[in-house]
Amino acid sequence: MLPAHVATKKRIALISTGGTIEKTYDELAGVLDNRASVLDVVLASLQLHGVEIVRVPLLNKDSLEMTPQDHELIARTAASMAAAHDGVVIVHGTDRLATTGDRICAQLGTPRVPIVLTGAMRPYVMRNSDAPQNMTEALLAVQVMPPGVYVAMHNQVLRFPGVRKDKERGTFVREPQGGDA
């Protein structure tokens, strides 16, 4: 057993699936596209003392192009990673992030550890990107939240099911439950 003053590192699985957060600019085509992951650059800019990140590159797709099989693959991979890690962060496109969160809940119920989805409304390569903040929030949330499935973005953590993207506000919100206003 380690002495009390020696902290053990939390092992966090980071599953990357693509989405806006990972889009890069293709100069020849003049478009933002999912061609290469930028997550290692994002992670290198953060101070991650006490955390060991285990990268799991799964997909590199815009979430609008995801199929039901993709959502199922992400849910199965999250379940597998949750069995062997202290938490799971899934980097995902925002348009279908709620679909994946709901799928994970349907498959796992309450997982053994927190599973936190995050993404960005603006790509990391853009000057005013929300990617670094959202990644930081997700990495903190996965360490402090109780077991469950969450989205962490824009200074909030919301628990699935019942989460949806509010396209007018450009963030995620909880669906009103029976009796909620």
C-alpha positions, 0 to 999 in steps of 0.5 A: 500500500502506498503512503498517504502522501503518495497519490495514485494517478487516475487512469482516464480513457479518452475515446475520440470520435471526431466532431467539430472539436477535431476539425482542421482546415484543408487549405487545398479544398478551403474547408474544415474537415475531420482528417487528423486528430488535434487532441494530442495538441489540446492535451499537451496544452493542459496541466494534467497532474495526477491523471494518466490519459489512455487515448482510444482513437475510435472514429474521426467523423462529423457526428451528422455522418454517424450511423446507428452502428457508430453510436452502438460502437461508441457505447460498447467501447465506453462500456469496455473502457469503463471496466478497466479505467477510473473514468471515460471521456468521449470527444464527440460531435455536438449534433449527435452527442445526445444520441450517443449519451442516450445510447450509452445509458440504454446499454449500461444504465449507470456505469461503474465509473463516470462517462463524460461526453464533450465536444466543441461548437467551434474547432480547436484550430479557431482562435475563439474555440471552446475546445480547451475549456470543454476538454478541461471541464470534461477531464475534471468532471470525470474525476469528481462526478459519481458514476453516470453518463454526462455531458460537460461543456460551457461551464455545466455538467448535465446527466443523461438521459434527458439532455439535448442540444439547444441550437439557438443558444449553442449549448446543451440543456436538460429536457424539462421533466414532468412538472419542470418548467 
